[in-house]
Each structure stands twice: as C-alpha cells, then as structure tokens.
Amino acid sequence: RRLRSSSFAGKSRELSCKAREVMADHREAFGIFDLDGDGLISAQELKTMMERLGNPINDREVRDIITEAGSLSTNSITQAQFAKLMADGEKLGRQQDPEMQLRDAFNLFDKDGDGKISKKEMAAALAGFGLPLNDRETDLLIQEATVAERDKTSVSFDAFKKVMHAS
C-alpha cells in the first residue's frame, strides 16, 4: 500500500502543531520560574518556585537539577535547557500512573486537604505559580471548572480531573 502524500502532510502538520503547543507551554513555564525576567533560572529562583509548587528542594537537589540541565558552571538554567528538562520529565511522567499525577497536582491547590479547592486556595496557589488573579477572575475560573457540579463554590477532585483532561 502506498501512503498518500496528503495524509502524510496532514499528520506532519498535526505533529508540528502539537510541537509548537508544547514549546509554547515550556516557554510559559520558563517565564514563571524566571522570576526576575533575565532569561535564566537561577538556583534561588528554582528553589523558590519548587517550594511554591509544593515540592521544596534542598541546595543539593538544586545543584543536581542544574547539573542535569548542563549548567553547573553558570549555576543557572537557560530556556533551552529548561525545555529539555521538561521534555525528559514528561517522558518519565507518561510512564507513571496518570491518576496519581492528577491527585498530586490537585493537592498543590488543596492546601487544607479537605478534598476541595476553595476560592482562597485557588487564588493563593495561582499567585504562588506567578499567575495572580483578582476575585472576579478567580470566581470565573471556579465557575468554569464547576459547570456540571452541584457545588459551585469550590472545585472537587472530579471536577479538577475533568478540566485537566479537557485541556
């Protein structure tokens, strides 16, 4: 059987589009970690953001990550190195249980452990990730996440999971 070139071209465009999306996601994540906007993630910025993400790391772990990125001499991570680390992490993540990954992500927001993300928790978590929202924006985000839910004031794990699968 011969492959039709239009079929190949369509698949190629689809892969190219996905690659651009992944690259854009990596650039956005890099921008969140690069707290001072200098184009590098310093050891301190890495440590600060990991703590804000609910995964505090010590100085040795920071050095290990920077070494893995290939930047020990500068003690910082470039955007290209960050993208490679993210890609490597995504490959590893695909090998892990997706339900557990979602639960871990949910727990970054649900600080009091009650099984729901309140408006206050949502705003605090997003601000910690470098994405501060005002009250109206937080309300809209929760409304969007809870469209099919009874409780419209907080986000349950099931609602969180639906939103994450939809994106």
N, C-alpha and C positions, 0 to 999 in steps of 0.2 A: 504493500500500500504506500502510496505517495502522500506526503504531508502537503496540504495546501498552504501556499505561502501566506494567504490572508489569515489562516488560522494561526500560523506561527507568529505573524506580525501582531495579531490581536493579543496573543499570550505574552509576547515580548513587551507590548505597551502596558499590559496589566501588571507585569512584574516591575517594569520601570516605574509605574505609578506607585506601587507599594514601596519600592525602594526609596522614592522621593518622600513618601509619608514617614517612613522610618527615619530617614535622615533629618527631616523637619522635627520629629519628636526628639531625636538626640540633641539637635541644636537648642530646642526649647529647654530640655532638661539641663543642658550645659549652662544655659543662661541663668537658670535657677540656682545652680551650685556656684556660679561665678558671681559672688556677692558684690564685689567691687567693680565689676564690669571691665576688668583689664584684659580679658581674653584668655586668662589662665585660672585654673582652680588650684589655689594654694593649699598646703597641708592644713592650715587652720580653717579655710573655707570648707574643705572636705569633711573635717572633723565636726564642724558646726552643723552642716547640713545633714550629716548622718545622724547626729543627735536629734535634730528637729524632725527627722523622718522616723524617729522612734527606734533607731538602731545605733546607739552610741558606740564609738570605737575608740580604742586607746592609741597612743602615739605609735606603737609598734605596728598595729593594724593599718594605720595611715601610711606608714613607710612601706608596708607590704603592698598596699594598693598602688602607691606611686611607683614602686619598683616594677610591679606587674604592668603598669602603663608604659614603662620605659623611660621614666622621667626622674630618676633618683638624683641626678646631678643638679637639676633645677628645683627640685622639691616642689614641683607643681605639675599639673596635667593640662595639656593642650586640648582643644576641641576634637582634633582627630584621634588623639589617644583616648579621650573620653568616649567617643563613638565606638572605638574598638572594644573598650571595656564593657560598654552597654551591650554590644552585639554578642560578646562572649557570655555575658550574664544571661542574655535572652536565650541563647542556645542551651545553657545549663538549666534555665527556668523551664524550658519546654520538656526537659527530662523529669521535672518534679511534678507532684500532684497539683493540678490546677485549682482544685477546691481549697487546698491548704494555702496556696498563693493568694487567693481571694480573701480568705479568712485573715491572713497576715496583713493584707492591705486594709481590710475593714478595721482591724484592730489599731491601725495607725490613727484612725479617726475616733474610734470609740474608746476614749481615754478612761472613762469610769467603768467600763466593762459591763454595762447593763444590756448589751445586745442591740443598742440603737445609737445612731449618730444624731445628737441634738443639734439645734441651730448653733449653739455656742461651741460645741465640739467641731462642727463643720468649719466655722469661721476661724477658729484657733488653728486647726490643722492646715487649712489652706494658707493662712497667713504664715505659718511656720515653713511651708513649702515655697514661700516667696510669692504667693498669689492672694494678697489681701482682698476681701470682698466687703462691701458695705452691707448693712442689714437687708436692704431690698434685694441685692444680688444673691445673698445667702438664702433668703426666702424663696426666690425664683428657682434656685438650684435645688432646694429641697422639694419644692412643688413639682418640678420636672421629674425628680427621682421617685416621687411617691404618687405619680399619676394614677396608678392602678391599685393603690393601697388604701386601707381604711384610715390609718393614722397618717395625717398629712403634716405632722409637726416634727417628725424625726424619720430617719432612714433606717429601716431594718436591714439585716444581712441579705435577705432575699431580694429586697429592692435594690440594694447595692450591687448584688450579683447580676441582676437583670441589666442595670445600667452599664456595668463593666462589659458584659457580653455584647451589648448593643453597640459599644464603641469600637 
